């Protein structure tokens, strides 16, 4: 968990000087099973114009059973 927190801090530092896509944090928080944070970042990605194809990855299958996932996918233009 310490390593993950270090990566999140590093992303915060990098974000001060360059663009870091929001879906990067979505994947990290999904991996930690921190769904509220994952969906917060998925919403930021949607607002940023992200493609729903980022969110079809088997790496984040654990989000698929949550109704917020489908809601975000539809908001990104996913037709299902």
C-alpha positions as a printed Julia matrix, in Angstrom:
80×3 Matrix{Float64}:
   0.0    0.0     0.0
   2.92   2.34    0.68
   4.11   1.92   -2.89
   0.67   2.79   -4.25
   0.5    5.9    -2.09
   3.93   6.89   -3.38
   2.72   6.5    -6.96
  -0.35   8.62   -6.25
   1.87  11.34   -4.7
   4.12  11.17   -7.75
   1.11  11.62  -10.05
   0.06  14.66   -8.0
   3.54  16.15   -8.39
   3.64  15.45  -12.11
   0.17  16.92  -12.57
   1.52  20.28  -11.41
   3.62  20.53  -14.59
   2.02  18.22  -17.15
  -1.21  16.54  -18.12
  -1.97  13.29  -16.31
  -5.09  11.56  -17.7
  -7.71  11.05  -14.99
  -8.23   7.42  -15.97
  -4.78   6.64  -14.56
  -6.09   7.26  -11.07
  -9.33   5.43  -11.85
  -7.32   2.28  -12.55
  -5.26   2.67   -9.38
  -8.28   3.17   -7.14
 -10.14   0.31   -8.83
  -7.15  -1.9    -8.09
  -7.38  -0.88   -4.46
 -11.15  -1.57   -4.45
 -11.69   2.06   -3.43
 -14.76   2.45   -5.6
 -15.84   5.91   -4.49
 -12.45   7.31   -5.46
 -12.39   5.28   -8.68
 -15.77   6.64   -9.75
 -14.79  10.17   -8.78
 -11.83   9.94  -11.15
 -13.92   8.22  -13.82
 -16.3   11.19  -13.68
 -13.35  13.57  -14.05
 -12.2   11.55  -17.06
 -15.69  11.83  -18.57
 -15.63  15.59  -18.03
 -12.21  15.59  -19.68
 -13.66  13.89  -22.77
 -12.37  10.38  -22.15
 -13.41   7.54  -24.39
 -15.48   4.78  -22.8
 -13.06   2.29  -24.35
 -10.62   2.99  -21.51
 -13.21   1.48  -19.19
 -13.72  -1.83  -20.99
 -10.4   -3.14  -19.67
 -10.43  -6.42  -17.74
  -8.09  -4.67  -15.27
 -11.11  -2.84  -13.85
 -13.77  -5.54  -14.16
 -14.47  -5.06  -10.47
 -16.17  -1.73  -11.32
 -18.61  -3.3   -13.78
 -21.08  -4.57  -11.2
 -21.54  -1.1    -9.7
 -24.38   0.89  -11.34
 -22.17   4.0   -11.32
 -19.93   2.35  -13.9
 -22.68   1.91  -16.47
 -23.95   5.4   -15.7
 -20.51   6.87  -16.43
 -20.1    4.7   -19.53
 -23.42   5.93  -20.93
 -22.45   9.52  -20.13
 -19.29   8.96  -22.19
 -21.37   7.77  -25.13
 -21.36   4.01  -24.57
 -24.57   2.79  -26.27
 -25.43  -0.02  -23.82
